[in-house]
Amino acid sequence: MKTGWASFLKIGGGVTAALIVCGGLLTSCSPPETQVTLFQWEDYVQPPFLAGYEARFGEKPATMIFADEDEAFAKMRAGFKPDVMGPCYYEFPRWREAGLLAPIDTAKLKNWNKISPTLRNLPGISAGPGKVWFVPHYWGNTSLTIRTDLAPEYAKSQSWDILFDPKYKGRVSVMDGVDDTVPFIARMIGVNAYEMSDADWVKVQAKLRELVGQLRFVSSDATALAQGLASGELVAAMSWRNTFAALNREKKPVAYLTPPGGIFTYVCGLVMHKDTKNEEKALALIDAGLEDAAAVHTITQIGDGPANVEATAKVPDSVFQSLGVQRDLEAFLKSGIFQRRLANKDRLISAWTDIKSGVQ
């Protein structure tokens, strides 16, 4: 994988800048000292998430994308100091414990009170009165997207057991990340992955080994999963809701399974680096990601749910129908199981890496 500013730096969500004008010369360089940097997932460095900042300061922030949070963590531990970052709820405690984060004063965020009360009060995000370590930005779900025409019995039952059904061997898929797959499979055998004993983990590993014999492939690439389902190569795939939503908008015969007890909900947010170059600008960049227009873009164009639930009031019913969620987002959020930090994650990653190597 390529590394460094020449590979990853973007200015204002535009074309990747392998070469930037510095001091009148066309060369590879870091952004100006006064320019803050957003380190984020690719979908969330687009113009709607930067517009509020640009309007206030008359400049574009630098943006840099990461493919996964382990990569992002490694870059920051190696010395990279962005100003604002976009980890998910299950990941940010590792960044906080590594001394990378600064508390955020919520009184300085004009959009803070538009965030769902359920998300504003997530356990562990408080950094003291009026301050948080983590500002919820958007959320989504992890479940199974299935082809209803190819597996109608599971569309009716809403059961995740299709992953282990011999009838569909070689036509199902799960995701790469332990944060998605381990809690998912653990729940199927009655284990809470967030409170696993050593004996529980032995049982979960056995179920994961059974799983790999069923799989077509393992991937968190939403495009690969959508294409596999669209073509019929896959009958069922563990996916985020936005994969289902994309296929549903294309009128593909798909369903997003919701078994009894609810499905998993991930929450991703915005945090501030302890060595931010400019706290005022960093807070403005966080606030920009919460703007109403950014929230509407999140639900209508990306297919995730915005933390700013007030902004969805004027979103058409058809958008909610395409996503398969109810309009009352606050009630919907309370019905799920929030993905949170896994204990001994490095051990889980190592074991899952070994187990999934058995997939041909």
C-alpha positions, 0 to 999 in steps of 0.5 A, spaced: 500 500 500 502 506 498 503 511 504 504 518 505 501 525 503 503 524 495 498 518 495 492 520 500 492 527 501 486 531 498 484 538 498 476 539 500 474 532 497 477 533 490 482 529 486 487 526 490 493 531 490 500 527 488 503 534 487 501 540 491 504 547 489 508 549 495 512 556 495 511 557 487 514 550 486 510 544 484 512 538 489 510 533 494 509 537 501 504 537 507 498 542 507 500 549 510 500 550 518 494 553 518 490 548 514 486 543 518 486 536 516 480 531 516 482 524 516 476 520 515 472 514 511 472 516 503 464 517 503 465 522 508 470 527 505 465 529 500 463 537 499 457 536 503 461 535 510 465 540 508 461 546 506 459 549 513 467 549 514 468 553 508 463 558 508 465 560 515 473 560 513 473 561 506 478 555 505 478 548 504 480 543 509 485 538 507 482 531 507 485 524 508 482 517 507 483 511 511 481 504 508 480 501 515 481 504 523 487 499 524 491 503 518 488 509 521 491 508 528 497 505 525 499 512 521 497 516 527 501 512 532 507 513 527 506 521 528 501 523 523 497 528 526 490 530 523 486 535 526 479 531 526 478 524 525 472 519 524 472 512 528 466 508 530 464 507 537 467 501 538 474 503 536 475 510 539 476 508 546 483 505 543 485 512 540 483 515 547 487 510 551 493 511 546 493 519 548 491 521 541 484 525 543 482 531 546 476 533 549 470 536 545 466 542 548 459 541 546 457 548 547 461 550 541 458 545 537 451 549 534 449 542 531 450 538 538 443 538 540 440 536 533 443 529 535 439 523 537 439 523 545 440 516 544 447 517 541 448 523 545 448 519 551 452 513 549 456 510 554 463 512 555 463 518 550 463 523 556 469 527 558 466 530 563 461 536 564 459 539 557 465 535 554 465 528 550 471 524 547 466 522 541 461 526 537 456 521 533 456 523 526 452 517 523 449 510 524 448 504 520 446 496 521 449 490 520 445 484 518 444 479 512 441 482 505 438 476 501 435 475 495 428 474 496 426 470 489 432 465 491 431 464 498 424 465 499 423 461 506 428 466 509 425 472 507 419 469 511 423 467 517 428 472 517 433 467 520 440 468 519 441 461 519 441 461 512 449 462 513 449 455 515 444 452 510 447 446 506 442 448 501 446 454 500 453 452 501 458 456 497 453 462 495 453 466 502 458 471 504 460 474 511 465 481 512 472 481 513 472 485 520 471 482 527 467 488 529 462 485 524 463 478 524 465 475 531 459 479 534 454 476 529 456 469 529 457 469 537 449 472 537 447 466 533 449 461 538 447 465 544 454 468 546 455 476 548 461 477 544 462 483 548 462 479 555 465 473 552 469 468 557 475 464 554 470 458 554 465 462 550 470 464 545 472 457 544 465 456 542 465 462 537 471 459 534 468 453 532 462 456 529 466 460 525 470 454 522 464 451 521 462 458 517 468 458 513 466 451 509 459 455 507 462 461 504 463 463 497 468 469 499 469 474 505 469 481 503 467 488 506 467 491 499 460 493 498 461 493 491 463 486 491 457 484 495 452 488 491 454 485 485 454 478 488 447 479 490 445 482 484 448 476 479 445 471 484 452 468 485 450 470 492 444 468 495 445 472 502 451 476 504 452 479 511 452 487 509 451 494 512 444 497 510 447 501 505 448 495 500 441 493 501 438 500 500 443 500 493 440 494 491 433 496 493 433 502 489 435 498 483 428 494 484 432 488 485 428 482 489 432 483 496 430 483 503 434 486 509 433 481 515 431 483 522 430 477 526 427 477 533 431 481 538 434 486 533 440 487 529 447 490 530 447 498 529 454 501 528 455 508 530 461 512 527 463 519 529 468 525 529 474 526 534 479 531 535 486 530 535 490 532 542 495 536 537 490 540 533 493 545 529 487 550 531 482 548 535 477 553 533 477 550 526 477 543 528 471 544 532 468 548 526 470 542 521 466 537 526 460 542 526 460 542 518 459 534 518 453 535 522 449 540 518 442 539 516 445 539 508 450 534 510 445 529 514 440 529 508 446 527 504 448 522 508 441 518 508 439 520 501 446 519 497 450 514 502 444 510 505 447 511 512 442 514 518 445 521 520 446 523 527 442 529 526 435 526 526 432 533 526 434 534 519 430 528 516 424 531 518 423 533 510 426 527 507 421 523 503 418 517 506 420 513 499 427 514 502 426 511 509 422 505 505 428 504 500 432 503 507 427 499 510 427 503 516 421 507 520 421 515 520 422 515 528 429 514 528 430 515 535 425 509 536 429 505 531 436 506 534 433 504 541 431 497 538 438 495 536 444 492 539 450 497 539 456 495 536 461 496 541 469 495 543 471 488 543 475 485 549 482 482 547 481 484 539 488 483 537 487 476 539 480 475 535 483 478 529 489 473 529 484 467 530 479 470 525 485 471 520 487 464 521 480 461 520 478 465 514 484 463 510 480 456 509 475 460 505 477 458 498 
